[in-house]
Amino acid sequence: MKISEINDTTIREIQKLYEQSANMIQFRDKVENLFQGSIKPYRANAIARTETTSASSRASLETAKSTGFEGSKVWNCVPDMDTRETHMMLDGRTIGMDDLFTWTGKYGYVQMDCPGDGTHGAPAGEIINCRCYPTYELDI
């Protein structure tokens, strides 16, 4: 999870809510209820969007790998004014399935396995509210 400054019990509760939610709106509402109105709706939205994007990207990548997919992964962004400049620069970048997307930007050197990935130390500023997604291309 990409949420910081909360205890492990709360993180486990948020993970459970995510697993029990049918969609991002339901997840957002459950997060908001968890904090009993002490969390602003925009913050609950950000948590829901961030966790949903991260989980979806990771699941997509792990599914491709587990099926023995022989190809490359591609970073895709939503090309609008809300997309980070660094993510716009990654749009269309194609790399090997086991390689990391890397770049240097506002937060220094960043590495991600897929959009929303924080396992390689990517800063929250590159993850929170990200709407990017991976696609895959067969190696020909």
Backbone hydrogen bonds in HBPLUS format (Angstrom, degrees):
<---DONOR---> <-ACCEPTOR-->    atom                        ^
c    i                          cat <-CA-CA->   ^        H-A-AA   ^      H-
h    n   atom  resd res      DA  || num        DHA   H-A  angle D-A-AA Bond
n    s   type  num  typ     dist DA aas  dist angle  dist       angle   num
A0011-ILE N   A0007-ASN O   3.09 MM   4  6.45 158.2  2.14 150.7 157.4     1
A0012-ARG N   A0008-ASP O   2.92 MM   4  6.15 161.8  1.96 151.7 155.7     2
A0013-GLU N   A0009-THR O   3.01 MM   4  6.26 151.1  2.10 142.9 151.1     3
A0014-ILE N   A0010-THR O   2.89 MM   4  6.16 156.5  1.94 152.6 158.5     4
A0015-GLN N   A0011-ILE O   2.92 MM   4  6.18 157.9  1.97 151.4 157.6     5
A0016-LYS N   A0012-ARG O   2.95 MM   4  6.18 155.1  2.02 144.8 151.4     6
A0017-LEU N   A0013-GLU O   2.95 MM   4  6.24 155.8  2.01 147.0 153.5     7
A0018-TYR N   A0014-ILE O   2.91 MM   4  6.17 154.7  1.98 148.4 155.4     8
A0019-GLU N   A0015-GLN O   3.01 MM   4  6.31 160.5  2.05 151.0 155.3     9
A0020-GLN N   A0016-LYS O   3.06 MM   4  6.26 139.6  2.23 143.2 154.1    10
A0021-SER N   A0018-TYR O   3.23 MM   3  5.29 159.8  2.27 104.4 110.6    11
A0027-PHE N   A0023-ASN O   3.01 MM   4  6.26 158.4  2.05 150.8 157.6    12
A0028-ARG N   A0024-MET O   2.80 MM   4  5.98 163.5  1.82 152.7 156.7    13
A0029-ASP N   A0025-ILE O   3.01 MM   4  6.23 163.2  2.04 149.2 153.3    14
A0030-LYS N   A0026-GLN O   2.98 MM   4  6.20 153.6  2.05 146.1 153.5    15
A0031-VAL N   A0027-PHE O   2.90 MM   4  6.17 156.0  1.96 153.9 160.4    16
A0032-GLU N   A0028-ARG O   2.93 MM   4  6.17 162.4  1.96 151.9 156.9    17
A0033-ASN N   A0029-ASP O   2.94 MM   4  6.16 154.1  2.00 143.9 151.0    18
A0034-LEU N   A0030-LYS O   2.85 MM   4  6.05 147.1  1.96 142.6 152.2    19
A0035-PHE N   A0031-VAL O   3.25 MM   4  6.58 150.3  2.34 149.3 154.7    20
A0036-GLN N   A0033-ASN O   2.92 MM   3  4.74 158.8  1.96 103.3 108.8    21
A0038-SER N   A0035-PHE O   2.81 MM   3  5.37 163.8  1.84 126.3 130.6    22
A0043-ARG N   A0040-LYS O   2.95 MM   3  5.27 126.9  2.24 106.8 120.9    23
A0044-ALA N   A0040-LYS O   3.02 MM   4  6.40 160.0  2.06 157.9 164.1    24
A0045-ASN N   A0041-PRO O   2.89 MM   4  6.07 155.4  1.95 148.4 155.5    25
A0046-ALA N   A0042-TYR O   2.98 MM   4  6.17 153.2  2.05 137.2 144.1    26
A0047-ILE N   A0043-ARG O   2.93 MM   4  6.22 161.7  1.96 154.1 158.2    27
A0048-ALA N   A0044-ALA O   2.96 MM   4  6.13 168.4  1.97 150.1 153.5    28
A0049-ARG N   A0045-ASN O   2.82 MM   4  5.98 170.8  1.83 157.8 160.5    29
A0050-THR N   A0046-ALA O   2.91 MM   4  5.91 165.7  1.93 147.9 152.6    30
A0051-GLU N   A0047-ILE O   2.96 MM   4  6.04 171.8  1.97 154.9 157.5    31
A0052-THR N   A0048-ALA O   2.95 MM   4  5.95 156.3  2.01 146.7 153.9    32
A0053-THR N   A0049-ARG O   2.94 MM   4  6.05 165.9  1.96 151.0 154.8    33
A0054-SER N   A0050-THR O   2.97 MM   4  6.11 166.3  1.99 150.2 154.6    34
A0055-ALA N   A0051-GLU O   2.95 MM   4  6.00 166.5  1.97 145.7 149.8    35
A0056-SER N   A0052-THR O   2.91 MM   4  5.96 160.7  1.95 148.3 154.3    36
A0057-SER N   A0053-THR O   2.94 MM   4  6.04 168.5  1.95 154.0 157.0    37
A0058-ARG N   A0054-SER O   3.01 MM   4  6.13 166.0  2.03 149.7 154.1    38
A0059-ALA N   A0055-ALA O   2.86 MM   4  5.95 162.7  1.89 148.2 153.6    39
A0060-SER N   A0056-SER O   2.96 MM   4  6.06 159.7  2.00 147.7 153.3    40
A0061-LEU N   A0057-SER O   3.01 MM   4  6.23 162.5  2.04 149.7 154.1    41
A0062-GLU N   A0058-ARG O   2.85 MM   4  6.04 171.2  1.86 158.2 160.8    42
A0063-THR N   A0059-ALA O   2.89 MM   4  5.94 152.9  1.97 145.1 152.5    43
A0064-ALA N   A0060-SER O   3.05 MM   4  6.27 163.1  2.08 147.0 151.4    44
A0065-LYS N   A0061-LEU O   2.97 MM   4  6.24 163.7  1.99 153.8 158.3    45
A0066-SER N   A0062-GLU O   2.86 MM   4  5.95 158.3  1.91 145.4 151.6    46
A0067-THR N   A0063-THR O   3.11 MM   4  6.25 136.9  2.31 147.1 156.3    47
A0069-PHE N   A0064-ALA O   3.14 MM   5  5.42 152.3  2.22 172.9 164.4    48
A0068-GLY N   A0065-LYS O   3.10 MM   3  5.36 160.2  2.14 108.9 114.5    49
A0139-ASP N   A0070-GLU O   3.33 MM  69  6.37 174.5  2.34 132.3 131.1    50
A0072-SER N   A0137-GLU O   2.76 MM  65  5.22 156.1  1.82 152.3 160.5    51
A0137-GLU N   A0072-SER O   2.92 MM  65  5.22 158.1  1.97 142.8 149.3    52
A0073-LYS N   A0095-ILE O   2.89 MM  22  5.63 151.8  1.97 161.6 168.4    53
A0095-ILE N   A0073-LYS O   2.98 MM  22  5.63 161.8  2.01 161.4 166.5    54
A0074-VAL N   A0135-THR O   2.76 MM  61  5.12 155.8  1.82 149.4 148.1    55
A0135-THR N   A0074-VAL O   2.99 MM  61  5.12 149.7  2.08 138.8 147.6    56
A0075-TRP N   A0093-ARG O   3.05 MM  18  5.54 156.4  2.10 151.3 157.3    57
A0092-GLY N   A0075-TRP O   2.66 MM  17  5.44 158.5  1.71 166.1 166.3    58
A0076-ASN N   A0133-TYR O   2.96 MM  57  5.30 137.5  2.15 145.8 158.9    59
A0133-TYR N   A0076-ASN O   2.91 MM  57  5.30 155.2  1.97 143.4 151.2    60
A0080-ASP N   A0078-VAL O   2.85 MM   2  5.93 122.6  2.19 118.0 101.3    61
A0083-THR N   A0080-ASP O   3.27 MM   3  5.77 163.9  2.30 115.0 119.7    62
A0088-MET N   A0084-ARG O   2.95 MM   4  6.28 149.7  2.04 150.3 159.4    63
A0089-MET N   A0085-GLU O   3.01 MM   4  6.28 149.0  2.10 146.8 154.8    64
A0090-LEU N   A0087-HIS O   3.14 MM   3  4.96 131.7  2.38  90.5 103.6    65
A0091-ASP N   A0088-MET O   3.23 MM   3  5.19 143.1  2.38  96.3 106.6    66
A0093-ARG N   A0090-LEU O   2.75 MM   3  5.34 162.7  1.78 149.5 150.1    67
A0099-ASP N   A0096-GLY O   3.05 MM   3  5.11 157.0  2.10 106.5 113.8    68
A0101-PHE N   A0112-MET O   2.74 MM  11  5.21 153.5  1.81 173.7 164.3    69
A0112-MET N   A0101-PHE O   2.90 MM  11  5.21 152.1  1.98 147.8 156.3    70
A0103-TRP N   A0110-VAL O   3.08 MM   7  5.41 148.6  2.19 143.6 149.7    71
A0110-VAL N   A0103-TRP O   2.75 MM   7  5.41 163.3  1.77 168.9 174.7    72
A0105-GLY N   A0108-GLY O   3.02 MM   3  5.18 157.9  2.07 129.4 132.3    73
A0108-GLY N   A0105-GLY O   2.95 MM   3  5.18 166.8  1.97 119.7 120.9    74
A0117-ASP N   A0114-CYS O   3.08 MM   3  5.55 149.4  2.17 147.2 144.8    75
A0121-GLY N   A0118-GLY O   3.22 MM   3  5.44 155.7  2.29 117.1 115.4    76
A0126-GLU N   A0123-PRO O   2.93 MM   3  5.66 165.1  1.95 122.7 127.6    77
A0127-ILE N   A0124-ALA O   2.91 MM   3  4.96 155.5  1.97 107.6 115.8    78
A0128-ILE N   A0124-ALA O   2.88 MM   4  5.65 167.1  1.89 158.1 161.3    79
A0130-CYS N   A0127-ILE O   3.07 MM   3  5.45 157.9  2.12 137.2 133.9    80
